């Protein structure tokens, strides 16, 4: 809880009462490696904070899958577009290892926004950060080579990336697993 409190306080300082009100709204949920957290076609009911584990967002393309996002410990994750609009999700969220999440429902988020301008600001800043991450990802896909995308992912998360199966990393950077092996041989 200290990490999440610190994250919020870096946006705007909360009183103990304000943070405790938030704590009353959250619950924890554990997923086993490979579990689907949010299936495609469902409506995302929760926003999650990752205490332990890795979550990926992916779409199915025929018999293959395309991974387009990884979230790690101390990240927020959700099918944000579905969560915000309360419409069916176009992709799935999956635990890549045993994962422990804190979650808050859409209704409780709306309640927090109504309770205080501080929570409204926290929500806005977190959504802005998610937008910038998505924009950076799109820019990377348009301007960087697969090797540069791999190197960037590795620099951002050198230890954590070792926990992700190579087939998902290959999908994330837009290459086949064989091409990723060649990239890794060139780098290391």
N, C-alpha and C positions, 0 to 999 in steps of 0.2 A: 504493500500500500504506500510505502514511502516514495517509491519511484513515480507512481501515478500522481501523488500529491505534489511532488517536486515538478512534474511536467505541467500540471495545472498552475502552480504558483509561479512558474516561469512566464506564463501568459498573463495572469492577474492573480494577485494574492487573495486567497480565500481564508475566511475565518474558520476556526475549528467547527463551528456549528454548520457552516455552509458545506464543508467537506463531509461532515458526518451525515448531512442530509443526502448527499450523493451516495455515500456508503450504504444507506438504507435502501437505495434503488438497485444496487448491483447484486448479482449472484455469480457463482462460479460454475463452470461446466468443463469437464474433462473429455477429451477425445483421444481415441487410440490412433496410432499411425495408420493412415489410409482412410480414416473415417471422413465422410462428406459432412461438412458443417452446414453448408447452405447448398441445397441442390438446385440446379437449373430449373426454372419454371416456378419455384416457390417464391413467396414474398419474404424478403429479409425483415425479420422482426427485431433483430438485435444489432447493436454495435459492440464490438469486442475489443478488449485490451489483452494482449498476449503476455501472460506471466512466464510461460515456458513453452517452447516449441516453435514450429515454423508452419505457416499457412500459405497456400498458393491459391491464386485465382486462375481458372483455366476454362477453355471452351473445348467442346468436342468438334472435330472436323473430320467427318467420315469415321474411319476407324482410328484416326490419330487424335491427339490432344495438343492444344497449344496453350502453354503456360504464359501468362502475361503479367504476373505480379507475384512477388514474394513478400511476406511480412514476417518479421522476426520478433524476438523477445522485446518487450517495451514498446511495441508498435500497436497502433489501433488498426483494426481491419474490419471490413464488412463488405457486403455487396452494396456499396454506398448508393448507387443510383436506385436500386430497389428499395433500400432503407429510407431514403429521402422521399421518394415518390409513392412508396407502398404499392408498387406494381411488380409483376413477376420478373424474376431475375433472369438475365440472359446468359449467365455463366454459373460455375460452381466454385465453392470454397472447399478446400480439402486440407486436413492435417497431414503434414509430411513426416511427422514423428509424433510420439505421445505429446499431447498439447493441453495445457491448462489455460483457460480463458476466463476473464471477468467479463460479464455481459450486462448491458442495460437495454431495456426495451425502448422501442420507438415512442411509446406513450410516456414513459418516464423521462426520456430526453425532452419531449415537448413540455412536460411539467417543469423540468429544470429551467428551460428557457423562460417559462412564465414566472418562475419564482424570483429570478434575479437577472439583471443585465450582465452580471459577471458570467453566468452560465451561457448566456447568449453570446458573449464575446469569446468564451472558450470554444464553443461550437463553431463559431465563424472562423477563428484562427485555425482550428484543427482541419476544417474543410478547406481553407485556403492552402494549408500545407499539403493536403492530399491532392489538390488541384495542381500545385507546382510539381509534385512528384510525378503525376500523370503526364504533365506537359514535358518534363525532362525526359521521361521514358519515350514519348512520341518523337521528340527531337532527336534522341539517341538513335532510334530506329531509322530516321530519315538521313542522318548525317554521319553516323559512325559505322565502321566495319564491324563484322561479328567479333573479330579479335579485340577491337577497342571496347565493345560492349562487355565482353567477358572480363577484360582487364579492369574495367570500371566496377563491375559487380564484385570482383575479387578484392579490389581496393576498399570498397565500402564495407565488406563483411568477410575478411580473410579466414576467420575461423568458422563462422557459421556456414559459409558456402560449401565447406567440406562435408556438411551434414545433408546436403541436397543431392538426390540422385542425378547423375550426369544427364540422363535423358530429359529431365525437366529443365536443367540449365541450358542444354542445347536448344530446346524448344523456346525458352525465354529469349535467347539471343538470336534465334531465327535460323538455326542450322541443324543439320542431322547430327546424331551422336558421333558418327564417323568424322565429320568435319570438326566437331568439337575436340575430338582426340588429336587431330592434326594441329589445331590451334594450341592445345595444351602442350604438345611436344615442342612446338616452336618457342613457347614462353619459358618452359621449365627445362 
